[in-house]
Amino acid sequence: MEENQKPSLLKSTMNYGAMLGLSLIIFSLLLWMFDATTNRALAFVNYIIIIAGIVLATKTFRDQEQGGFITYGRALGVGTLTVVFAGIITAFFTYLLYTVIDPGLIDKTYAIMEEAYYDAGMSDSQIEMAMNMAKRFTNPLMMSVFGFIGSAFLGFIFSLITSIFLKKEGDPFETDTV
């Protein structure tokens, strides 16, 4: 007896999430190797990689596993789940980066934050208070957790937009005559 095996949304999004997560890790490692982890302009490349991953995952799922059709809601789900799985991988990497690979990177981050506060014209007491508050929420574990939450939220927002262009609904009046 042959079972009709339907493609799994979860399996597809996990695969593409893993590919997206690895792409983001490679990009992060390149930034780290070239000492550009705090470069805000290059950080926008992350968004381009995420959008490309969402488009690739959704388009592939639509064309190869859904017969060329996908609803807006399903496209939104594919994109969001893909980024959620990528977020899990990158959150784990972020924790490793700040605790194992380069524990001194957190101090660099603090120095850049402090410099930005000085540039904003804050007084020494305001900077001290802001830095104490920042250090509570800027440790490797919290950065990983907030990074995951942020990437899931951004993935949802990006998927809301990309799904508009990737949805392709079939003719509801068409019937199969096979």
C-alpha positions in Angstrom: 0.0 0.0 0.0 1.5 3.3 -1.1 1.0 6.2 1.3 0.5 9.7 -0.2 3.3 11.6 1.5 2.6 15.3 1.7 5.6 17.6 2.0 6.1 18.8 5.5 6.0 22.5 6.2 8.1 22.0 9.3 10.8 19.9 7.6 11.1 22.5 4.7 11.3 25.5 7.1 13.8 23.7 9.3 16.0 23.0 6.3 15.9 26.5 4.9 16.1 27.9 8.5 19.4 25.9 8.9 20.7 27.3 5.6 19.7 30.8 6.5 21.2 30.5 10.0 24.5 29.2 8.6 24.6 32.0 6.1 24.1 34.5 8.9 26.8 32.8 11.0 29.3 32.9 8.1 28.6 36.6 7.6 29.0 37.3 11.3 32.3 35.4 11.4 33.5 37.5 8.4 32.5 40.7 10.3 34.3 39.4 13.4 37.4 38.4 11.4 37.7 41.8 9.8 36.9 43.5 13.2 33.7 45.0 11.8 31.1 43.5 14.2 30.1 47.0 15.4 29.8 48.5 11.9 26.1 49.5 11.7 26.2 50.0 7.9 27.3 46.4 7.4 24.7 45.2 9.8 22.0 46.0 7.2 23.5 43.2 5.1 22.0 40.9 7.6 18.5 42.1 6.6 19.3 41.5 3.0 20.4 37.9 3.8 17.3 37.3 5.9 15.0 38.6 3.2 16.8 36.5 0.5 16.4 33.4 2.8 12.7 34.1 3.2 12.1 34.5 -0.5 14.1 31.4 -1.4 12.4 29.3 1.2 8.9 30.5 0.3 9.4 30.3 -3.4 10.9 26.8 -3.3 8.2 25.6 -1.0 5.6 27.1 -3.3 7.0 25.8 -6.5 8.4 22.4 -5.5 6.1 21.2 -2.7 2.8 23.0 -3.3 2.4 22.6 -7.0 3.2 26.3 -7.8 0.5 27.7 -5.6 0.6 29.1 -2.1 -1.8 31.3 -0.1 -0.7 34.5 1.6 -1.1 32.8 5.0 1.0 29.8 4.1 3.7 32.0 2.6 3.7 34.1 5.8 4.0 30.9 7.8 6.9 29.5 5.7 8.8 32.8 5.9 8.3 33.3 9.6 9.1 29.7 10.6 12.2 29.8 8.4 13.5 32.8 10.3 12.5 31.3 13.7 14.7 28.3 13.0 17.5 30.5 11.8 17.1 32.6 14.9 17.6 29.6 17.2 20.8 28.7 15.4 22.1 32.3 15.4 21.2 32.8 19.1 23.3 29.8 20.0 26.1 31.2 17.8 25.9 34.6 19.5 26.2 33.0 22.9 29.3 31.1 21.7 30.8 34.1 20.1 30.6 36.2 23.2 31.6 33.5 25.7 34.0 31.2 23.9 35.2 32.6 20.6 35.8 36.2 21.7 34.9 37.0 25.3 36.6 40.4 25.0 34.0 41.4 22.3 31.5 42.4 25.0 34.0 45.0 26.4 34.4 46.4 22.9 30.6 46.7 22.7 30.5 48.5 26.1 33.2 50.9 25.0 31.3 51.8 21.8 28.1 52.3 23.8 29.9 54.6 26.2 31.4 56.6 23.3 28.0 57.0 21.8 26.6 58.3 25.1 29.5 60.9 25.2 28.8 61.9 21.6 25.1 62.4 22.5 26.2 64.9 25.1 25.2 63.0 28.3 26.9 63.9 31.6 29.2 61.5 33.4 26.6 60.5 35.9 24.0 59.9 33.2 26.5 57.8 31.3 27.4 55.8 34.4 23.7 55.1 35.0 23.1 54.2 31.4 26.1 51.9 31.3 25.0 50.1 34.5 21.6 49.6 33.0 23.0 48.4 29.7 25.3 45.9 31.4 22.3 44.2 33.0 20.8 43.5 29.6 23.9 43.3 27.5 25.4 40.0 28.5 25.9 37.0 26.2 22.7 35.2 27.4 20.5 38.2 27.2 21.9 39.2 23.8 21.1 35.7 22.5 17.6 35.7 23.9 16.8 39.3 22.6 18.6 38.4 19.3 16.2 35.4 18.9 13.1 37.5 19.8 14.2 40.3 17.5 15.0 38.0 14.6 11.6 36.2 15.0 9.8 39.6 15.0 11.8 40.9 12.0 11.2 37.6 10.2 7.5 38.0 10.7 7.6 41.6 9.4 9.7 40.7 6.4 7.4 37.7 5.7 4.4 39.9 5.8 5.9 42.0 3.0 7.4 39.2 0.9 4.3 37.1 1.1 2.4 39.8 -0.8 4.7 39.2 -3.8 5.1 35.4 -3.4 1.5 34.3 -3.0 0.1 32.5 -5.9 -3.4 31.1 -5.5 -4.9 28.7 -7.9 -8.3 29.0 -9.6 -10.9 27.9 -7.1 -13.3 26.9 -9.9 -10.8 24.6 -11.6 -11.5 20.9 -10.9 -9.2 17.9 -11.4 -10.5 15.5 -14.1 -8.0 12.8 -13.5 
